[in-house]
Amino acid sequence: MVRLGIFDIDYTITSKETLVEFYKFMLKKKPRLLKHLPSTLGHGLLYVTKRIELKEAKQAFLSFVSGIHEDEMNKLVSEFYEKRLCKIFYSDAIDMIKKLKAEGCLIYLISASAEFYLKEFYRIPEVDMVIGTRYKVNDKLHTCTMEGENCKGEEKVKRLMQDLQEKKLDIDFKNSYMFSDSLSDLPMLNLVGNPYLINFKKGHDSIKILNWK
């Protein structure tokens, strides 16, 4: 049986929200994208006041990628990784990834952030699979429309199980690991025998807390 080392990404592997960092990176590359800011802020307010669902808010936020060709996007996300993303990793997270990989675990990164830039995490040699929220690409042009559901909560479990089934892997969940900064990942944390909360401030009765830097 195969053991897994499963990691959330935002505030678990990285010290900052990756989507916000990508947006700031894109604004520096393309200042004209500021035109999307009023709509982004407006939809954010609507979500906070519970007038729209998270999926709609996230699609509105990602409007700044609409119309970008796949070839250009590949160059942009590569530069984003090199200049920003790899600089906000928790060194403790990378050490844990290396440790679990050396012990024979398959390393899965599963996040609600956009898969089109999270794929850059394959640059970490120990990473076996990256799963994120997918967005449609039409005629090689990126859109802000989600393909399927937001990869959060139960959806993370669903996406993981789909991948494991496709690969016909027999998993030893009792001896597998899951790391997350948030209780929104309880469905994933409850799936394994070794769940951990990262930099969690409130304390928890049944899940160990690790403080990563």
SVG drawing of the C-alpha trace seen along z (x, -y; Angstrom):
<svg xmlns="http://www.w3.org/2000/svg" viewBox="-27 -51 42 53">
<polyline fill="none" stroke="black" stroke-width="0.4" points="0.0,0.0 1.1,-3.6 1.3,-6.3 0.5,-10.0 1.9,-13.3 -0.9,-15.8 -0.3,-19.5 -2.6,-22.5 -0.7,-25.4 -1.8,-28.9 -0.5,-29.6 0.6,-26.0 3.5,-25.8 3.5,-29.6 3.5,-32.4 1.1,-34.5 -2.1,-34.0 -0.7,-32.9 -3.6,-34.3 -3.2,-37.8 0.5,-37.5 -0.1,-36.5 -2.5,-39.5 0.1,-41.9 2.7,-40.3 0.4,-40.7 -0.3,-44.4 3.4,-45.1 3.7,-43.4 0.5,-44.8 -0.6,-48.0 -3.7,-48.3 -5.2,-45.4 -6.1,-48.0 -9.3,-48.5 -10.5,-45.2 -10.0,-46.4 -13.4,-48.1 -15.2,-44.9 -12.9,-42.8 -13.5,-44.8 -17.2,-45.0 -17.5,-41.2 -15.3,-40.8 -17.7,-42.9 -20.7,-41.0 -19.1,-37.8 -18.2,-39.1 -21.8,-40.2 -23.0,-36.8 -24.9,-38.2 -22.9,-36.0 -21.2,-32.6 -17.5,-32.1 -17.3,-30.6 -18.8,-33.7 -16.5,-36.0 -13.4,-34.0 -14.4,-34.0 -14.8,-37.8 -11.4,-38.1 -9.7,-36.1 -11.2,-38.3 -7.7,-39.8 -6.5,-36.6 -9.3,-36.6 -8.0,-36.6 -4.4,-35.7 -3.0,-33.2 -1.7,-29.9 1.8,-30.5 2.0,-33.9 0.5,-32.5 3.1,-29.8 5.8,-32.4 4.1,-34.6 3.6,-31.8 7.1,-30.6 8.4,-34.1 6.0,-34.4 7.4,-31.3 11.0,-32.4 10.6,-36.0 7.9,-35.7 6.3,-32.3 9.4,-30.4 10.5,-33.2 7.4,-32.9 7.8,-29.2 8.0,-28.1 11.3,-26.3 9.8,-24.0 7.2,-23.0 9.8,-22.1 11.8,-20.2 8.7,-18.2 8.0,-17.5 11.5,-16.2 11.3,-14.1 8.1,-12.4 9.2,-11.7 12.4,-10.1 10.3,-7.9 8.4,-6.7 5.3,-8.9 3.7,-10.2 3.5,-14.0 0.2,-15.6 -0.4,-19.3 -4.1,-20.2 -5.4,-23.8 -8.4,-25.9 -6.1,-28.3 -5.8,-28.3 -4.2,-25.2 -2.8,-27.0 -0.1,-28.6 0.1,-26.0 1.5,-23.6 4.8,-25.5 5.1,-23.6 6.2,-20.6 9.5,-22.3 9.9,-21.0 11.4,-17.6 9.6,-15.7 6.1,-16.7 4.2,-14.0 0.8,-15.6 -0.6,-19.1 -4.4,-19.6 -6.1,-23.0 -9.2,-24.8 -9.4,-24.6 -10.4,-27.4 -11.6,-27.0 -9.3,-27.7 -11.1,-28.4 -9.2,-28.3 -6.0,-28.6 -7.2,-31.7 -7.6,-31.7 -11.0,-32.6 -12.1,-33.3 -14.8,-30.6 -14.3,-27.7 -14.2,-24.2 -16.0,-22.2 -16.2,-23.2 -14.0,-25.3 -11.4,-22.8 -12.2,-23.4 -13.5,-21.3 -15.2,-18.1 -14.2,-18.9 -10.6,-18.3 -11.4,-14.8 -13.4,-14.2 -10.6,-15.4 -8.0,-13.3 -10.1,-10.2 -10.6,-10.6 -6.9,-10.8 -6.1,-7.8 -8.8,-5.8 -7.5,-6.7 -4.0,-5.7 -5.3,-2.5 -3.4,-3.3 -4.1,-1.3 -3.6,-3.9 -2.8,-3.4 -4.7,-6.4 -4.1,-5.4 -0.4,-6.0 -0.7,-9.0 -0.3,-12.7 -2.2,-15.9 -1.1,-19.5 -3.3,-22.6 -3.7,-26.0 -7.5,-25.8 -10.3,-23.8 -12.0,-24.2 -9.8,-21.2 -11.4,-19.0 -12.6,-16.6 -9.0,-16.0 -7.6,-16.1 -10.1,-13.5 -9.1,-11.3 -5.6,-10.5 -4.2,-9.1 -1.7,-11.9 -3.4,-15.3 -1.6,-18.6 -2.7,-22.2 -0.1,-24.7 0.4,-28.0 -3.1,-27.5 -3.8,-30.2 -6.8,-28.8 -5.6,-25.3 -7.4,-22.1 -8.4,-19.1 -7.6,-16.3 -5.3,-17.7 -1.6,-18.5 -0.4,-22.0 2.9,-22.7 4.5,-26.2 6.2,-26.6 8.5,-29.4"/>
</svg>
